[in-house]
Amino acid sequence: MTFCNVSAKTLNTQFFIVLFPPAPYNLNINLFLVLARLPVITDYITKNWALILVLLGFTVSLISTVFLDKKTIMRMYALIVEVLFLSILVFAEFYMADQNAHRMVRTILIAIRYSATPFLFAQIIITINKRLRWLIFIPAFILAVIDFISIPTGIVFTIRDDGKMIRGPLGLLPYFVVGLYCVFLIYLMIKHSKKQTTERIPIIFFCFAFFSGLILPFLIGSNYSELFCATIAISMFIYYVFSILQVTKLDPLTGLLNRQAYYSDTSSEPEEISALVSIDMNGLKAINDNEGHLAGDKAISTLADCLIRAAKRKQPVYRVGGDEFVIVCRKTPENEVIELTKRIHKLVSETPYSCSVGYGYSSDGKKSIDELLSESDENMYAEKELYYQNSGIQRHRTVPKESE
């Protein structure tokens, strides 16, 4: 009976002494402090296990990727560290709130959390759009100053004697600044998109993920703060995976869909494809021979931009060869296909280059993809032959540079 009345704490202490014999006093104290913190560490890992796995998987993926430049990879590593740090900070803040202790430390942690969030969004923006400068961090820096001024003044937030945090006169300012970053991020993604349907998917996803982070705190309360880091980490990782998948479908020079994507897309619901438009640049060999391949690459990129501007919805553009392009038209009337070819010629005529265009059309959707492509290529080559006849230029002939 005496043994049964011994407390669990006493048994654990005796068990610990058996496993770890007495050591020097300082060593025992340090070991005791470490063990005393184990429940807190375990609690953090339990609550953030999904986040830890996502960040670990993200890190492993970045180590093995060959599709991103070194600068982008380093920025993504920084994002991973920042998200992990923010999750620890949020956990510590809520742990202190549950204990209703360390009021001043908790106040500082809240100021850091409110300040870190816009910095994190600015880091995401500058990672996705590498052309932006570090000025993007100015709003986040200003908010951080205001947040820390709030520690003694309470203008953004304050903690009452009962341990509950309440918003001050500027309590919505952190949400407003983060909202501005979200809007700016979506704007940049739309602005720099190439109007391909597949590019709209990450834009819609980011809209949902980020704006839910602005709305949910008002719906489910402060508990969402513990989900915020996981939301950001999962969003970043999904965008990264999507970007890698997109890279395998894109032509690196022009950003258009590549030949593999063409085969994949035309094999999906081919009966909906009413027309194929073939485009081939005129005189590319002469440009390469006389001005160099960099000039040839510039010519191809310029033509690709014209095709993107000319194409409309449900008219994806593919680069299927060196200077060969195809536009796939689904459920498109023939008059709209003809208008498309006219837009291409008009836009290209505004550049120093020229191209030949032809299309193959199926009114009932019964022509195979090979038949449509054969027809469009035949019409395109007929136009190309006419171009060389009218211009008096012999095909594949190198034009010598003019002597100075």
C-alpha positions as CSV (number, residue, x, y, z in Angstrom):
1,M,0.0,0.0,0.0
2,T,2.9,2.4,0.7
3,F,4.2,1.8,-2.7
4,C,0.8,2.5,-4.2
5,N,0.7,5.9,-2.5
6,V,3.9,7.0,-4.0
7,S,3.3,9.8,-6.4
8,A,4.0,9.5,-10.1
9,K,6.5,12.4,-9.9
10,T,8.5,10.5,-7.2
11,L,8.5,7.3,-9.3
12,N,9.7,9.2,-12.3
13,T,12.5,10.8,-10.2
14,Q,13.6,7.5,-8.9
15,F,13.5,5.9,-12.4
16,F,15.6,8.8,-13.7
17,I,18.2,8.3,-11.0
18,V,18.5,4.6,-11.8
19,L,19.0,5.3,-15.5
20,F,21.3,8.3,-14.9
21,P,23.6,7.9,-11.9
22,P,24.6,11.0,-9.9
23,A,26.9,13.4,-11.8
24,P,28.5,16.7,-10.9
25,Y,26.0,19.2,-9.5
26,N,26.2,21.7,-12.5
27,L,25.6,18.8,-15.0
28,N,22.6,17.6,-13.1
29,I,21.1,21.1,-13.0
30,N,21.6,21.6,-16.8
31,L,20.2,18.2,-17.6
32,F,17.2,18.9,-15.3
33,L,16.5,22.2,-17.1
34,V,16.6,20.5,-20.5
35,L,14.2,17.8,-19.3
36,A,11.9,20.4,-17.8
37,R,11.5,22.0,-21.2
38,L,10.8,18.7,-23.0
39,P,7.0,18.9,-22.6
40,V,7.0,22.4,-24.1
41,I,9.2,21.2,-27.1
42,T,7.0,18.2,-27.5
43,D,3.9,20.4,-27.5
44,Y,5.4,22.6,-30.1
45,I,6.3,19.7,-32.4
46,T,2.8,18.1,-31.9
47,K,1.0,21.4,-32.9
48,N,3.4,22.2,-35.8
49,W,4.2,18.7,-37.1
50,A,2.5,19.3,-40.5
51,L,4.3,22.6,-40.8
52,I,7.7,21.0,-40.0
53,L,7.1,18.2,-42.6
54,V,6.2,20.8,-45.3
55,L,9.2,22.9,-44.6
56,L,11.5,19.8,-44.5
57,G,10.1,18.6,-47.8
58,F,10.4,22.1,-49.2
59,T,14.1,22.2,-48.2
60,V,14.8,18.8,-49.7
61,S,13.2,19.8,-53.0
62,L,15.2,23.0,-53.2
63,I,18.4,21.0,-52.6
64,S,17.7,18.7,-55.5
65,T,16.1,21.2,-58.0
66,V,17.9,22.2,-61.2
67,F,15.2,24.5,-62.5
68,L,15.7,27.6,-60.3
69,D,18.7,30.0,-60.2
70,K,20.8,30.1,-57.1
71,K,19.5,33.6,-56.0
72,T,15.9,32.4,-56.0
73,I,16.8,29.2,-54.1
74,M,18.6,31.2,-51.4
75,R,15.6,33.5,-51.0
76,M,13.4,30.5,-50.6
77,Y,15.7,29.1,-48.0
78,A,15.3,32.4,-46.2
79,L,11.5,32.1,-46.4
80,I,11.7,28.7,-44.8
81,V,13.8,29.9,-41.9
82,E,11.5,32.9,-41.5
83,V,8.3,30.8,-41.4
84,L,9.9,28.4,-38.9
85,F,11.0,31.3,-36.7
86,L,7.5,32.8,-36.9
87,S,5.9,29.5,-35.9
88,I,8.1,29.3,-32.8
89,L,7.3,32.9,-31.9
90,V,3.6,32.3,-32.2
91,F,3.8,29.1,-30.2
92,A,5.7,30.9,-27.4
93,E,3.2,33.8,-27.4
94,F,0.2,31.5,-27.1
95,Y,2.0,29.4,-24.5
96,M,2.5,32.5,-22.3
97,A,-1.1,33.5,-22.9
98,D,-2.3,30.1,-21.6
99,Q,-0.1,30.5,-18.5
100,N,-1.1,34.2,-18.1
101,A,2.5,35.0,-17.4
102,H,5.4,37.2,-18.7
103,R,3.1,40.0,-19.9
104,M,5.9,42.2,-21.1
105,V,7.6,39.4,-23.0
106,R,4.4,38.4,-24.6
107,T,3.7,42.0,-25.6
108,I,7.1,42.1,-27.4
109,L,6.4,38.8,-29.1
110,I,3.1,40.1,-30.4
111,A,4.9,43.2,-31.8
112,I,7.4,40.9,-33.5
113,R,4.6,38.7,-34.9
114,Y,2.7,41.7,-36.3
115,S,5.9,43.1,-37.8
116,A,7.2,39.8,-39.2
117,T,4.1,39.0,-41.2
118,P,4.3,41.9,-43.8
119,F,8.1,41.3,-44.0
120,L,7.3,37.7,-44.9
121,F,4.9,38.7,-47.6
122,A,7.4,41.2,-49.0
123,Q,10.0,38.4,-49.1
124,I,7.5,36.2,-51.0
125,I,6.9,39.0,-53.5
126,I,10.6,39.7,-54.1
127,T,11.2,36.0,-54.5
128,I,8.5,35.5,-57.1
129,N,9.3,38.7,-58.9
130,K,13.1,39.1,-58.9
131,R,13.1,42.5,-60.7
132,L,11.6,44.3,-57.7
133,R,14.0,46.2,-55.5
134,W,14.2,46.2,-51.7
135,L,12.0,49.3,-51.5
136,I,9.2,46.8,-51.3
137,F,10.1,46.4,-47.6
138,I,9.4,50.0,-46.7
139,P,5.7,49.6,-45.7
140,A,6.7,46.6,-43.6
141,F,9.5,48.6,-41.9
142,I,7.1,51.5,-41.1
143,L,4.5,49.0,-39.6
144,A,7.3,47.4,-37.5
145,V,8.1,50.8,-36.0
146,I,4.4,51.5,-35.2
147,D,4.1,48.0,-33.7
148,F,7.0,48.5,-31.3
149,I,5.7,52.0,-30.4
150,S,2.5,50.2,-29.4
151,I,4.3,48.3,-26.6
152,P,4.2,51.4,-24.3
153,T,1.4,53.3,-26.0
154,G,-1.2,50.5,-27.0
155,I,-2.0,52.3,-30.3
156,V,-2.1,48.9,-32.2
157,F,-2.7,46.4,-29.3
158,T,-2.4,46.0,-25.6
159,I,-2.7,43.2,-23.1
160,R,-5.2,43.7,-20.2
161,D,-4.6,42.6,-16.6
162,D,-6.5,39.4,-17.2
163,G,-4.1,38.5,-20.1
164,K,-6.5,39.1,-23.0
165,M,-5.1,41.0,-25.9
166,I,-7.3,43.8,-27.3
167,R,-6.8,46.0,-30.4
168,G,-6.0,49.7,-30.1
169,P,-7.0,52.6,-32.4
170,L,-4.7,51.3,-35.1
171,G,-5.5,47.6,-34.4
172,L,-6.5,46.9,-38.0
173,L,-3.4,48.5,-39.5
174,P,-1.3,45.2,-39.6
175,Y,-4.2,43.5,-41.6
176,F,-4.4,46.5,-43.9
177,V,-0.7,46.4,-44.7
178,V,-0.7,42.7,-45.3
179,G,-3.8,43.2,-47.5
180,L,-1.9,45.7,-49.6
181,Y,0.9,43.2,-50.1
182,C,-1.6,40.6,-51.1
183,V,-3.2,42.8,-53.7
184,F,0.2,43.9,-55.0
185,L,1.3,40.3,-55.3
186,I,-1.8,39.3,-57.3
187,Y,-1.4,42.4,-59.5
188,L,2.1,41.4,-60.3
189,M,1.2,37.9,-61.1
190,I,-1.6,39.0,-63.5
191,K,0.5,41.7,-65.1
192,H,3.4,39.3,-65.9
193,S,1.3,36.4,-66.9
194,K,1.2,35.4,-70.6
195,K,-2.6,34.9,-70.7
196,Q,-2.3,31.1,-70.6
197,T,-5.1,29.3,-68.8
198,T,-2.6,27.3,-66.7
199,E,-1.2,30.5,-65.3
200,R,-4.5,31.5,-63.7
201,I,-4.4,28.5,-61.4
202,P,-1.7,29.7,-59.0
203,I,-3.2,33.2,-59.1
204,I,-6.6,31.9,-57.9
205,F,-4.8,29.7,-55.3
206,F,-2.8,32.6,-53.9
207,C,-6.0,34.7,-53.8
208,F,-7.8,32.1,-51.8
209,A,-4.9,31.3,-49.4
210,F,-3.8,34.8,-48.6
211,F,-7.1,36.5,-48.4
212,S,-8.4,33.7,-46.2
213,G,-5.6,34.7,-43.9
214,L,-7.1,38.2,-43.7
215,I,-10.7,37.1,-43.1
216,L,-10.4,34.0,-40.9
217,P,-8.9,35.8,-37.9
218,F,-12.2,37.8,-37.6
219,L,-14.3,34.6,-38.0
220,I,-12.5,32.1,-35.8
221,G,-10.5,34.5,-33.6
222,S,-6.9,34.5,-32.5
223,N,-6.6,30.7,-32.9
224,Y,-6.0,31.3,-36.6
225,S,-2.6,32.7,-35.7
226,E,-1.5,29.2,-34.9
227,L,-2.6,28.1,-38.4
228,F,-1.1,31.1,-40.2
229,C,2.4,29.7,-40.6
230,A,1.2,26.4,-41.9
231,T,-1.0,28.3,-44.4
232,I,2.0,30.3,-45.7
233,A,4.3,27.3,-45.8
234,I,1.8,25.1,-47.7
235,S,1.1,28.0,-50.1
236,M,4.7,28.5,-50.9
237,F,5.4,24.8,-51.3
238,I,2.4,24.3,-53.6
239,Y,3.4,27.3,-55.7
240,Y,6.9,25.9,-55.9
241,V,5.7,22.5,-57.0
242,F,3.3,24.1,-59.5
243,S,6.1,26.3,-60.8
244,I,8.4,23.3,-61.4
245,L,5.6,21.4,-63.2
246,Q,5.0,24.5,-65.3
247,V,8.7,24.8,-66.2
248,T,8.7,21.3,-67.7
249,K,5.9,22.5,-70.0
250,L,7.4,25.8,-71.0
251,D,9.9,26.9,-73.6
252,P,12.7,28.5,-71.7
253,L,13.4,31.2,-74.3
254,T,9.9,32.5,-75.0
255,G,7.9,31.3,-72.0
256,L,5.4,29.7,-74.4
257,L,4.2,26.1,-74.0
258,N,6.6,23.7,-75.5
259,R,6.3,20.8,-77.9
260,Q,5.7,18.2,-75.2
261,A,2.8,20.4,-73.9
262,Y,1.5,20.6,-77.5
263,Y,1.3,16.8,-77.7
264,S,-0.2,16.5,-74.3
265,D,-2.9,19.1,-74.8
266,T,-3.9,18.1,-78.4
267,S,-4.4,14.5,-77.2
268,S,-7.0,15.8,-74.6
269,E,-10.5,16.2,-76.1
270,P,-9.2,16.5,-79.7
271,E,-12.8,16.7,-81.0
272,E,-13.1,20.2,-79.5
273,I,-10.1,21.4,-81.6
274,S,-11.6,23.3,-84.5
275,A,-8.4,24.8,-85.9
276,L,-4.6,24.7,-85.8
277,V,-2.7,27.8,-86.9
278,S,0.9,27.3,-88.0
279,I,3.4,30.2,-87.8
280,D,7.0,30.2,-89.1
281,M,9.4,33.1,-89.0
282,N,10.8,34.4,-92.3
283,G,14.6,34.9,-92.7
284,L,15.7,33.5,-89.3
285,K,18.7,31.8,-90.8
286,A,19.9,35.0,-92.3
287,I,19.6,36.8,-89.0
288,N,21.5,34.0,-87.2
289,D,24.3,34.0,-89.9
290,N,24.7,37.7,-90.2
291,E,23.8,39.1,-86.8
292,G,24.5,36.2,-84.5
293,H,22.3,33.8,-82.5
294,L,21.5,36.3,-79.8
295,A,19.9,38.4,-82.5
296,G,18.0,35.3,-83.6
297,D,16.8,34.6,-80.1
298,K,15.6,38.2,-79.8
299,A,13.7,37.8,-83.1
300,I,12.0,34.6,-81.9
301,S,11.1,36.2,-78.5
302,T,9.6,39.2,-80.3
303,L,7.5,37.0,-82.6
304,A,6.4,35.0,-79.5
305,D,5.2,38.2,-77.8
306,C,3.2,39.1,-80.9
307,L,1.5,35.7,-80.9
308,I,0.7,36.0,-77.2
309,R,-0.9,39.4,-77.8
310,A,-2.8,38.2,-80.8
311,A,-4.2,35.0,-79.2
312,K,-7.4,35.1,-77.2
313,R,-8.9,32.8,-74.6
314,K,-8.9,29.1,-75.5
315,Q,-6.1,29.8,-78.0
316,P,-2.8,28.6,-76.3
317,V,0.4,29.3,-78.2
318,Y,3.1,26.6,-78.5
319,R,6.7,26.7,-79.7
320,V,7.1,23.4,-81.5
321,G,10.5,24.1,-83.3
322,G,13.2,26.6,-83.7
323,D,11.1,29.2,-85.4
324,E,7.9,27.2,-85.7
325,F,4.8,27.9,-83.6
326,V,1.3,26.5,-83.4
327,I,-1.8,28.0,-81.9
328,V,-4.6,25.6,-80.9
329,C,-8.1,26.9,-81.3
330,R,-10.9,25.1,-79.5
331,K,-14.6,25.6,-80.5
332,T,-13.6,28.6,-82.6
333,P,-15.6,29.7,-85.7
334,E,-13.6,30.0,-88.9
335,N,-14.1,33.8,-89.1
336,E,-12.4,34.1,-85.7
337,V,-9.5,32.0,-86.9
338,I,-9.1,34.3,-89.9
339,E,-9.2,37.3,-87.6
340,L,-6.5,35.7,-85.5
341,T,-4.2,35.4,-88.5
342,K,-4.8,39.0,-89.4
343,R,-3.9,40.1,-85.9
344,I,-0.7,38.1,-86.1
345,H,0.3,39.8,-89.3
346,K,-0.6,43.2,-88.0
347,L,1.4,42.9,-84.8
348,V,4.4,41.3,-86.5
349,S,4.4,44.1,-89.2
350,E,5.1,46.6,-86.4
351,T,8.4,44.8,-85.7
352,P,11.5,44.5,-87.9
353,Y,10.6,40.9,-88.6
354,S,8.0,38.9,-90.6
355,C,6.4,35.6,-90.5
356,S,4.2,33.2,-92.6
357,V,0.9,32.0,-91.3
358,G,-1.5,29.2,-92.3
359,Y,-4.4,27.4,-90.7
360,G,-6.3,24.2,-90.9
361,Y,-9.9,24.1,-90.0
362,S,-12.5,21.4,-89.2
363,S,-16.1,22.6,-89.1
364,D,-17.4,19.3,-87.6
365,G,-14.4,18.3,-85.5
366,K,-13.9,15.1,-87.5
367,K,-10.5,15.9,-88.8
368,S,-7.6,14.4,-86.9
369,I,-4.9,16.5,-85.3
370,D,-2.4,15.3,-88.0
371,E,-4.8,16.3,-90.8
372,L,-5.3,19.7,-89.3
373,L,-1.6,20.2,-88.8
374,S,-0.8,19.0,-92.3
375,E,-3.4,21.5,-93.8
376,S,-2.1,24.4,-91.7
377,D,1.5,23.7,-92.6
378,E,0.7,23.4,-96.3
379,N,-1.1,26.8,-96.2
380,M,1.7,28.4,-94.2
381,Y,4.4,27.2,-96.6
382,A,2.4,28.4,-99.5
383,E,2.3,31.9,-97.9
384,K,6.1,31.6,-97.1
385,E,6.9,30.8,-100.8
386,L,4.8,33.8,-101.9
387,Y,6.7,36.0,-99.4
388,Y,10.1,35.0,-100.9
389,Q,8.8,35.5,-104.4
390,N,7.5,39.0,-103.8
391,S,10.5,40.1,-101.8
392,G,13.0,38.7,-104.2
393,I,14.9,37.0,-101.5
394,Q,16.2,33.5,-102.1
395,R,15.4,31.1,-99.2
396,H,18.2,30.0,-96.9
397,R,20.6,32.4,-98.6
398,T,23.0,34.2,-96.3
399,V,22.8,38.0,-96.8
400,P,26.3,39.5,-96.5
401,K,26.8,42.4,-94.1
402,E,27.2,45.8,-95.7
403,S,30.8,47.1,-95.7
404,E,31.4,50.1,-93.6
